[in-house]
Amino acid sequence: MIRLGIIGTGSMANTHATNFKNIKDVEIVACCDIDMQKVEQYSKKHCVKGCYSDVSEMLDNEKLDAVSVVTSDRFHHPVVMKALSKNLNVMSEKPLALNSKDAWEMAKMAKKKGVINNVNFSYRNSCAAQMAAKLIKKGEIGVIKHIEAYYQQSWLVSGAWGDWRTGLQWGWRLATKMGSNGVLGDVGVHIYDLTTFIAGTEIVELNSLLKNFKKTPGSLMGNKFDANDTVMTMAKFKNGAVGSIFASRFITGHPNNLKVGVYGDKGAIEVYLNDVRATYEELHICRGDNALKKNSWETLIAPETPNMYQRFINGVKSGKNDQGDFATGAKVQDYIDASFKSDKKKGWVKI
Ligand SMILES: NC(=O)c1ccc[n+]([C@@H]2O[C@H](COP(=O)([O-])OP(=O)(O)OC[C@H]3O[C@@H](n4cnc5c(N)ncnc54)[C@H](O)[C@@H]3O)[C@@H](O)[C@H]2O)c1
């Protein structure tokens, strides 16, 4: 039995509990949050025995094989480093850290300790994304020329996920003083990861524009809503392709909508996630001379794939790290840091 501890018992921690409880041979034996009321509610809801308000205490008292870190972003680095110092296998929520330096420190420490390490890049759970990556790697669409990707959200206009003006859960995502890197750090990480994963390449140079839109009221508990709401990136990729990557929380009418399109000289692949047009399984492909001539597309249904929680636990069992490791998280953090730098200097930045 793998004995797991959950650190941070807010909203996303429920998704972690549901997924880990679905995996055979995993028991969530302890949970921790700086807010003891939340810990108690969580422990009741998910039948977890050990309750803690201090991470060190939990790590000292419990016999754990692994932890899952689901705190707000700025605590990932200190909490993960503590868990690694205890030689624990660690799954961390995205973003791995708030900057590249911290993220690489975590990746290097995990490697040194020889433990299993994964970042919860949850869109890799999509069968279509996994199949697209495999087909592109096999050369199905030829030499890639263009990549177009976006991550659209509407929660700043829709209110569908609660009131961001007053709720701490959304407020910390809007204020740099509360450790937010804005939309770039929140879902920009997902789309940078998904794009480079599907296209099987890296970003080598980028040019980003960040935008913070005025909001009323302008703060939460005195912390200004000053983090970026929108990022528009032009990117040059290692494989010679050029593309655009866009993320925003002001895309009215689209609660959570992603696209990665990869266009080659022999075909093209498009993956749409959480959009009304598609599911996690549907992959759109234009391939073959006839299809290319007619610009016609077919829809493939991708085979099942393990989710990130299963990949992490499989890794703990087998001792073999699966995809989405800390080094990948740190590489994505390089892109985030480069985007900030580029916006500031108003120009291209090499990675
Ligand atoms: N992978 C995904 O698709 C996905 C989706 C949503 C959220 N997330 C990530 O999950 C994390 C949590 O998001 P959320 O929506 O649950 O936020 P949340 O605000 O609901 O929960 C965060 C919890 O962490 C606790 N916390 C903060 N510092 C702590 C510390 N030092 N020790 C213990 N607990 C601490 C807070 O009290 C809070 O209960 C974030 O990093 C977010 O980016 C990922």
The ligand as an SDF file (V2000), in Angstrom:
LIG
                    3D

 44 48  0  0  0  0  0  0  0  0999 V2000
   -3.6440   21.0930  -12.5430 N   0  0  0  0  0  0  0  0  0  0  0  0
   -4.7340   21.7900  -12.6480 C   0  0  0  0  0  0  0  0  0  0  0  0
   -5.4520   21.6780  -13.6300 O   0  0  0  0  0  0  0  0  0  0  0  0
   -5.1270   22.7340  -11.5520 C   0  0  0  0  0  0  0  0  0  0  0  0
   -6.4380   23.2130  -11.4210 C   0  0  0  0  0  0  0  0  0  0  0  0
   -6.7320   24.0750  -10.3700 C   0  0  0  0  0  0  0  0  0  0  0  0
   -5.7350   24.4640   -9.4710 C   0  0  0  0  0  0  0  0  0  0  0  0
   -4.4680   23.9990   -9.6430 N   0  0  0  0  0  0  0  0  0  0  0  0
   -3.3890   24.3720   -8.7140 C   0  0  0  0  0  0  0  0  0  0  0  0
   -3.6590   23.7820   -7.4470 O   0  0  0  0  0  0  0  0  0  0  0  0
   -3.1690   24.6220   -6.4060 C   0  0  0  0  0  0  0  0  0  0  0  0
   -4.2910   24.9030   -5.4220 C   0  0  0  0  0  0  0  0  0  0  0  0
   -5.3410   25.5790   -6.0820 O   0  0  0  0  0  0  0  0  0  0  0  0
   -6.7990   25.6810   -5.4270 P   0  0  0  0  0  0  0  0  0  0  0  0
   -7.7300   26.1150   -6.4890 O   0  0  0  0  0  0  0  0  0  0  0  0
   -7.0760   24.4430   -4.6750 O   0  0  0  0  0  0  0  0  0  0  0  0
   -6.5610   26.9090   -4.4200 O   0  0  0  0  0  0  0  0  0  0  0  0
   -7.1970   27.0960   -2.9780 P   0  0  0  0  0  0  0  0  0  0  0  0
   -6.9060   28.4960   -2.5990 O   0  0  0  0  0  0  0  0  0  0  0  0
   -8.6070   26.6040   -2.9720 O   0  0  0  0  0  0  0  0  0  0  0  0
   -6.3690   26.0700   -2.0600 O   0  0  0  0  0  0  0  0  0  0  0  0
   -5.0380   26.2710   -1.6550 C   0  0  0  0  0  0  0  0  0  0  0  0
   -4.9240   25.7700   -0.2220 C   0  0  0  0  0  0  0  0  0  0  0  0
   -3.5500   25.7640    0.1640 O   0  0  0  0  0  0  0  0  0  0  0  0
   -3.4950   26.1200    1.5390 C   0  0  0  0  0  0  0  0  0  0  0  0
   -2.1260   26.5190    1.8730 N   0  0  0  0  0  0  0  0  0  0  0  0
   -1.4740   27.6580    1.5260 C   0  0  0  0  0  0  0  0  0  0  0  0
   -0.2170   27.6360    2.0130 N   0  0  0  0  0  0  0  0  0  0  0  0
   -0.0610   26.4550    2.6670 C   0  0  0  0  0  0  0  0  0  0  0  0
    1.0270   25.8560    3.3550 C   0  0  0  0  0  0  0  0  0  0  0  0
    2.1950   26.4740    3.4670 N   0  0  0  0  0  0  0  0  0  0  0  0
    0.8410   24.6400    3.9100 N   0  0  0  0  0  0  0  0  0  0  0  0
   -0.3480   24.0080    3.8020 C   0  0  0  0  0  0  0  0  0  0  0  0
   -1.4160   24.5370    3.1490 N   0  0  0  0  0  0  0  0  0  0  0  0
   -1.2740   25.7460    2.5880 C   0  0  0  0  0  0  0  0  0  0  0  0
   -4.5350   27.2280    1.6630 C   0  0  0  0  0  0  0  0  0  0  0  0
   -4.9320   27.4380    3.0120 O   0  0  0  0  0  0  0  0  0  0  0  0
   -5.6600   26.6600    0.8030 C   0  0  0  0  0  0  0  0  0  0  0  0
   -6.5700   25.8770    1.5370 O   0  0  0  0  0  0  0  0  0  0  0  0
   -2.6110   25.8640   -7.0900 C   0  0  0  0  0  0  0  0  0  0  0  0
   -1.2260   25.7580   -7.2180 O   0  0  0  0  0  0  0  0  0  0  0  0
   -3.2620   25.8580   -8.4650 C   0  0  0  0  0  0  0  0  0  0  0  0
   -2.4730   26.4950   -9.4420 O   0  0  0  0  0  0  0  0  0  0  0  0
   -4.1670   23.1460  -10.6570 C   0  0  0  0  0  0  0  0  0  0  0  0
  1  2  1  0
  2  3  2  0
  2  4  1  0
  4  5  1  0
  4 44  2  0
  5  6  2  0
  6  7  1  0
  7  8  2  0
  8  9  1  0
  8 44  1  0
  9 10  1  0
  9 42  1  0
 10 11  1  0
 11 12  1  0
 11 40  1  0
 12 13  1  0
 13 14  1  0
 14 15  2  0
 14 16  1  0
 14 17  1  0
 17 18  1  0
 18 19  2  0
 18 20  1  0
 18 21  1  0
 21 22  1  0
 22 23  1  0
 23 24  1  0
 23 38  1  0
 24 25  1  0
 25 26  1  0
 25 36  1  0
 26 27  1  0
 26 35  1  0
 27 28  2  0
 28 29  1  0
 29 30  1  0
 29 35  2  0
 30 31  1  0
 30 32  2  0
 32 33  1  0
 33 34  2  0
 34 35  1  0
 36 37  1  0
 36 38  1  0
 38 39  1  0
 40 41  1  0
 40 42  1  0
 42 43  1  0
M  CHG  2   8   1  16  -1
M  END
$$$$
